[in-house]
Amino acid sequence: MTVQAFDLAERLQTPVIIMSDLDLGMNDWMSPPLEWDDNYRMDRGKVLDAGALDKVEKWGRYLDVDGDGICYRTLPGTHPDKGAYFTRGSSKNEMAVYSESGDDYVQNVDRLLRKFETAKSYVPAPKTHPPIAVETPQTTLKLGALFFGTSASPAYEAVEMLAEEGFSIDTMRIRAFPFHESVDQFIHDHDLVFVIEQNRDGQMRRLIINECEIPPGKLTPVLNYSGTPITARKIAGNIREALSAKSADVVPLHPETA
């Protein structure tokens, strides 16, 4: 994903952050060997060379020609008399010229919003897994679970444990922000979605609610902030408690699984 991050930074012309955590950084993990593709070539994005500049009638550093919020850029020394520009970090117009016009400022900010929406199709898509088939379903609800990072392994294990008890749960591992459009669709396709994360405040859940405009009641937090990595037993226990609270939709749990 580091390689992807560099490509995304070039393609989207924006900083890209790779997130890790203490559990991943300090403990040993089983992982397949990295296999590098020698045919890989960097994706520099929308960079105009000298030939392309000769064909362009009008070029501006912040012109949104394609309507996706990503502008064409140039590299110094590409052309003897085309493609050069000077700009500043404060407000400017599409030609990179300093401007104090409110219309120019709004136009630039709206373009950045379009680029944010475009980024959703470029970032790594979530990984989904269908539910494990169960012989005797214990609920009529269509259940889903969202998680990310090192919460994935115990989450998958918890889903297997709950499947043995009659609870069938779809899973989605989020891998990037801004959220891929499939995150929103996954939530809408389920009656109840558990958001598994390792912090006190349910930060990912809040982000999903705000970004995807999801009713808070549809997302049930499964949190761990004890200072130790979250476990499958913890996840399964929290999900059982949440489902037990919905007594009208859930068949009573067996004593040995309660």
Residue, then its C-alpha position, 0 to 999 in steps of 0.5 A: m500500500t506504500v506504493q499505492a500511496f505514492d501513486l495516489a499522491e501524484r495522481l490526486q496531487t495531495p498528501v497521502i497518509i498511511m496509518s499503522d498502530l502499536d499492535l502492528g508495529m511492535n508484534d510479530w505477524m505472519s505475512p506472505p513474502l513481498e513479490w515485487d512486479d518489475n514491470y511496475r511503472m509510477d503513475r504520475g497522474k496528469v502531467l503535460d509534456a512538451g508535446a502535449l503543451d504544444k497542442v493545448e490552446k489554453w492552459g491554467r494550473y487550476l483549470d478543471v478541464d475534465g470536471d473531476g477536480i484534478c488539474y493538469r500540471t507541468l514540470p519545470g523545464t518541460h517547454p521553452d515558453k509554455g507551462a511555467y507559472f507562479t502561484r501562492g498558497s492563498s487565494k488564486n484563480e484558475m490561471a494560478v494568479y493571486s486573487e481576492s475575488g470571492d468567486d475565485y475562492v468559491q470556485n477553487v474550494d468547490r473544485l477541491l470538493r470535486k477532487f475529494e469525490t473523485a478520490k473515492s474511486y482511486v483509493p483502495a476499495p474495502k475487502t468484503h466477505p459473504p456471511i458464513a451459512v448457518e443451519t438455524p438462523q437466530t435472527t431475522l435481521k441482516l447483519g454486517a460488521l465493519f472494521f479496519g487495521t489490526s481489528a480484522s483478524p479477531a473480527y473474522e474469528a468472532v464472526e466464525m464463532l457467532a456463525e456456530e451459534g446461528f448468527s450470519i454476519d457479512t463483513m467489510r474491512i475498510r482500507a482507505f478514506p475518503f470512503h469508497e462508495s461501496v461502504d455506503q452501499f454495504i451499510h444500506d444493504h444491512d439492517l444492523v451494522f457493528v463498527i469494530e474499533q479500538n478506541r473509546d469514542g468510536q471515531m470511525r463510527r462517527l466519521i461514517i455517520n458524518e460522511c455517509e449521512i447514516p442514522p446513528g442507530k443503524l451503526t452499533p459500536v463495538l469498542n476496546y480501549s483497555g490498552t491490550p489488543i481487541t479479542a474475538r471473545k470481546i467482539a463476539g460478546n459485545i455483538r451478543e449483548a447488542l442482539s439480545a437487546k433486540s428481543a423482538d427480532v432475536v431468538p433467545l440465546h442458548p445458555e451455553t452461548a450466553 
